[in-house]
Amino acid sequence: MALPAWLQPRYRKNTYLFIYYLIQFCGHSWIFTNMTVRFFSFGEDSMVDTFYAIGLVMRLCQSISLLELLHIYVGIEPNHLFPRFLQLTERIIILFVVITSQEEVQEKYVVCVLFIFWNLLDMVRYTYSMLSVIGISYAVLTWLSQTLWMPIYPLCVLAEGMYYTYSHLYSERRDVLRVFPFKKKKM
């Protein structure tokens, strides 16, 4: 009995990658759309509670993206392992260790800006990768995929630097308050 074309061994890899990229694209586009709609609906107030509104989906998408290291290692995906490892490690540390652990900093505008940059890059990257797997190529999408990271990565580094500064200031402030607790004066 012959297998359908999409179940034959040479197509399994492409089918799996297409579904993986589609899931990632849907997750990141949901986050980006949600942030955009919230910004147009609530204005600057939406930036304060960005992490509370989309943090769970963001953590889920970044956790699933760890599979990309396995894809590259096994040979399913033709990328370089080390640069992808550095990018994923940076995002996982910032998202899970720094942002999730400090509630005071979760309300800063820089979290919203960082999430916009990450999702913008990932939406373009996953769209390009998804279509490339099935053999579809658009010149504009290829150009965006190859050049969008050039202005966005330095902006991400700047936003991450600001975030580390905020988190460091708040952790120092918390340590000072533990050592020298201020008591309210009764009037």
C-alpha positions in Angstrom: 0.0 0.0 0.0 1.5 3.3 -1.0 1.6 6.2 1.4 0.1 9.6 0.5 2.8 12.0 -0.8 2.8 14.1 2.4 3.6 10.9 4.5 6.5 9.7 2.5 9.9 10.1 4.3 11.1 13.0 2.2 8.0 15.0 2.9 7.7 14.2 6.6 10.5 16.7 7.5 9.0 19.4 5.4 5.5 18.8 6.8 6.8 18.8 10.4 8.8 22.1 9.8 5.8 23.7 8.1 3.6 22.9 11.0 6.2 24.0 13.5 6.7 27.4 11.7 3.0 27.8 11.4 2.4 27.3 15.1 5.2 29.8 15.9 3.9 32.3 13.4 0.4 32.0 14.8 1.7 32.5 18.4 3.9 35.5 17.5 1.3 37.1 15.3 -1.4 36.7 18.1 1.0 38.5 20.5 1.8 41.3 18.1 -1.9 41.8 17.1 -3.0 41.7 20.7 -0.4 44.3 21.6 -1.4 46.5 18.7 -5.1 46.3 19.4 -4.5 47.0 23.1 -2.4 50.0 22.3 -5.0 51.5 19.9 -7.8 50.8 22.4 -6.1 51.9 25.7 -3.3 54.0 24.6 -0.2 54.3 26.8 -2.0 52.5 29.6 -1.8 49.3 27.6 2.0 49.3 27.8 2.0 49.1 31.5 0.3 45.7 31.7 1.7 44.2 28.5 3.4 41.4 30.5 0.2 40.5 32.3 -1.8 40.4 29.1 0.6 38.4 26.8 3.3 37.0 29.1 2.0 33.5 29.2 1.8 33.2 25.4 5.2 34.8 25.0 6.8 32.3 27.4 5.1 29.5 25.6 6.4 30.6 22.2 9.9 31.1 23.5 9.8 27.7 25.2 8.7 26.0 22.0 11.5 27.8 20.1 14.0 25.8 22.0 13.1 23.0 19.6 15.0 24.9 16.9 18.3 24.0 18.6 17.3 20.3 18.3 16.3 20.9 14.6 19.7 22.4 13.8 21.6 19.7 15.8 19.8 16.9 14.1 20.1 18.5 10.7 16.4 19.1 10.0 17.0 22.9 9.8 20.0 24.3 7.8 21.1 27.1 10.2 24.2 27.6 12.4 23.8 26.3 15.9 25.9 28.8 17.9 24.2 32.1 16.8 20.8 30.6 17.3 21.9 29.2 20.7 23.1 32.7 21.8 19.8 34.3 20.6 17.6 31.8 22.4 19.7 31.8 25.6 19.5 35.6 25.7 15.7 35.6 25.2 15.1 32.8 27.7 17.3 34.5 30.4 15.6 37.9 29.8 12.1 36.5 29.7 12.2 33.8 32.4 14.9 35.0 34.8 14.8 38.7 34.6 11.2 39.8 33.6 9.3 37.0 35.3 11.1 37.3 38.6 10.7 41.1 39.1 7.2 42.4 39.2 8.3 46.0 39.6 10.0 46.0 36.2 7.3 44.1 34.4 5.3 47.3 34.2 8.0 49.3 32.4 7.5 50.5 28.8 10.7 48.8 27.8 9.0 45.3 28.2 6.4 46.3 25.7 9.1 47.7 23.3 11.2 44.6 23.7 8.2 42.3 23.0 7.3 44.3 19.9 10.8 44.0 18.5 11.0 40.2 19.2 7.6 39.5 17.7 8.2 41.6 14.6 11.4 39.8 13.9 9.9 36.4 14.6 6.7 37.0 12.5 8.8 37.8 9.5 11.3 35.0 10.1 8.7 32.3 10.6 6.6 33.4 7.6 9.7 33.3 5.4 10.8 29.9 6.8 7.3 28.5 6.5 6.9 29.5 2.9 10.5 28.4 2.0 9.8 24.9 3.3 7.0 24.5 0.7 9.0 26.2 -2.1 7.2 29.6 -2.2 9.4 32.7 -2.4 8.4 36.3 -2.4 11.1 38.9 -3.1 9.8 41.4 -0.5 9.5 38.8 2.2 13.0 37.5 1.4 14.4 41.0 1.5 12.6 41.6 4.9 13.8 38.4 6.3 17.4 39.1 5.3 17.6 42.8 6.3 15.0 43.6 9.0 17.3 42.3 11.7 19.9 44.9 10.9 18.1 47.9 12.4 16.0 45.8 14.9 18.9 43.9 16.7 20.7 47.1 17.8 17.4 48.4 19.1 16.8 45.1 20.9 20.2 45.4 22.5 19.4 49.0 23.6 16.1 47.9 25.0 17.6 45.0 26.8 20.3 47.3 28.3 17.7 49.6 29.5 15.8 46.7 31.0 18.9 45.4 32.8 19.4 48.9 34.2 15.9 49.1 35.5 16.1 45.6 37.0 19.4 46.4 38.6 18.1 49.7 40.1 15.0 48.0 41.5 17.0 45.1 43.0 19.4 47.6 44.7 16.4 49.6 46.0 14.8 46.4 47.4 18.1 45.5 49.1 18.4 49.0 50.7 14.8 48.7 51.9 15.5 45.4 53.5 18.6 46.8 55.4 17.0 50.1 56.3 13.3 49.7 56.5 11.5 53.1 56.6 8.7 53.3 59.0 5.8 55.6 58.4 5.4 58.4 60.9 2.2 58.6 62.7 0.6 62.0 62.7 
